[in-house]
Amino acid sequence: MRSSNTTTVAALTEVKQSPLKKIVVFLLLLVLAAVAGLVLLQCCFDLQKDSFGREIGVVLLQVIAVGVIGSIFSLVLTQYTASQASLQAERQRYHEQLQLELERARNEQLRAEQEERVRMEKQRDAERVVIRNKNELKKDIIRRISHIYNETKGARRMLRAKALSTAYNDKNVVNANLYIKPYAQYMEVINDLQLELEGIREEINSNKAHVSYYANDENIQACMKEMEHYLGEVISEYETSRLKFNDKAYAPYMDFDKLKDLLSSARQGSQTAFRTRFINNYKSVISDMLDDLVSPAENGVK
């Protein structure tokens, strides 16, 4: 495009200059003819004042003057025309260059905008993956803690049903005996649950990535620790109770304070340690963890 425009400008310049060249050539030929006429006049005619030859000489001198002046003017005009053509060509080149620069800038801007859109979309995808992974991790921990809670309550029910010599009732167990075999069986279950709860708590506490997932991490840690310690105290009583059992493998139920608390009624409002230290803390942990489950939209990711 640029080459075509430059060629066009050069052709126009050449067309404009052609008549001027012809005029200059004509004037130079006219001057040469006038000079030749003067030489011939000098040789052949009398140039005295008021003579015919002198009159012709004056005319020829005027022709020479006009030719010289015209030639000079034509040359100046030719130079001016050439400079204007050159200036026009320069302006044309500048305009074309400016258009190219503007087009290049627009393309660069479009490419940058496209790259930014792609980058933002990749970032949103990555954030969605992070949120999904966080939620899956939280859900997994919630499931595991809920499993520990439900299994503990299940072991509690089986202890009530199988480990006592009488059907369980808070008011009729004063004279009940505790059988060692079912007691040991379900204490092993509770021991495994206590170790599992300890492992979850240590997993959350040792992994900094976990900590950042929970807005109320301090409360979650404190509640889980209290749940774990409660089960640990029940197990500690079991570990030191062997000497309480007689040869018939039973012992007075009232001698087991931690077990009595575990099996006692834990309805809403109860002040047993099982209610205040285990059940209530479990509900607080689950509530805090569920509050931390977020969707991408809630986290500003569309």
Secondary structure, DSSP 8 states (H G I E B T S, - for coil): -HHHHHHHHHHHHHHHHHHHHHHHHHHHHHHHHHHHHHHHHHHHS---TT-HHHHHHHHHHHHHHHHHHHHHHHHHHHHHHHHHHHHHHHHHHHHHHHHHHHHHHHHHHHHHHHHHHHHHHHHHHHHHHHHHHHHHHHHHHHHHHHHHHHHHHHHHHHHHHHSBSS---TTS-TT-EEEHHHHHHHHHHHHHHHHHHHHHHHHHHH-HHHHTT-TTHHHHHHHHHHHHHHHHHHHHHHHT-GGG--TTSEEEGGG-HHHHHHHS---TT--SHIIIIIIHHHHHHHHHHHHT---TTTTT--
